[in-house]
Amino acid sequence: MAFIKYNPNPLGASVGDCTVRAISLARGLSWEEAYTELCETGFKMADMPSSNSVWGAYLISKGYRYGVIPDRCPFCYTVKDFCRDHPEGVFILGTGTHVVCVIDGDYIDSWDSGDKIPLFCYTKEV
């Protein structure tokens, strides 16, 4: 389990586009492709592409499954803990204020978000 720095934003920005960064990585898309696809979904739903309902609907349409993080310690179970408990697979975690991609136990982000508290996740159906 490790933090891996990753920022596909074409201008190196690290604020406001965490959903695009996480989805681009999880789906193997460029930042531009992920942004465009999220915007199309947001347009159809008349909502912003970073809205939980928009990116959630987008991921479900791409074969991802929604799951709630168990609340055995609702204020202390972190992204790092999730990674330790999920050493295999591709996950997109939502914290309420941030979105981060986890691949095979590593959390991959433009900054170290390992201490954030995940509330829900999406994982690809196999």
N, C-alpha and C positions, 0 to 999 in steps of 0.2 A: 504494500500500500504506500503510495507516494503522491505528492503533488507534482504535476507536470504543467509547466507554463505553456500556454497555447493561446494565441490571439490572431485569428484570421482576418480581423477587421482591416480593410484596405488602408485605413488611415491610422491604424494602431490604437483607435479609441477603445476605452475599457469601461465605459459608462453607458447604460441604457440599452445595450445590445446583447446582453448575456443569453437571452433566449436564442437569438440567431447564432451566436458562437457555439452554444451547446448542441443545437440541432444540426448545424453544419458538420460538426465533428461526428456525432452519432450516426448521421445518415451518409457521411462521405461526400458531402456537397461543398462547394465553395461558399464563402460568406454571402456572395451576391445571389447565388441560386437559392440558398435557404431564406434569405431576406425576401426575395421575390415570391417564393411559394407561400411564405407566411403572410405577406401582404395580400396575395390573391385570396387566401382563406379569410383574412380579416375583412376584405372588401365584401366578400359574399355574406359574411356574418354581420356586417356594418359595425365592426369593432376594431380596436387596435391590434396589430399583429402580436404584441407582447402580452396581451390579455391572456390570463390562464385558460379561459374558455376557448380562445382562438387557437393557441398553440397546442392545447390538449386535443381539440377536434382534429387539427392537422395531423398530429401524431397517430391518433386512432385511425384516421383514414389511410395511414401508411403502415398499418399492421401492428402498432404498439398497443400495449395493454396498460391500463391505469392501475395503480396500487397505492394503498395508504401505508405509511410507515407505522409500524407497531408503536404504541405509546407506553412502552414499559418504563421509559424515563423521558417524558415529553419535553423537558427543558434541558436535557443533558446529552441526548443521543445526537451526535454530530455527523457531518459528512464523512469525517475520518472513520467514525464507528461503522457507518454504513459500508464503507469500502472494506473494512476488516471483515465484515459479515458477508460480503458479496465479492469474493475473489475472482468470479468469472461472470461474464456477461456485459452487456451494454445497457446503461441506465441513464435516464435524464431525471435529475432531482429538482423538485421545486421547494423552495424554503418559505415562500410567501413574499419575499423581496428579491430573490435571486434564483437563477437557474444554472445548474452545473451538470456537466457530463461525467459519468464514471464508466471507465472501460477496464475490465479485468482487475478491479480493485484499486485502480489509480483514479484520482479525481483530476480532471484536466480543465484548466481555467486560465484566464488572463491574470488572475491574482489568487493568492492562497485563501480559498473559501472553506477550508477544512473544518473550521470551528462553527460554521453555520448549522442551523437545526433544520434538517429536511422534514417536510410534512407529507409529501407524496412523491411518487416516482412513476415513470413510464419505462417499460422495457419491451423490446421487440419480441413478438410472438415467433416461435420457431416452427 
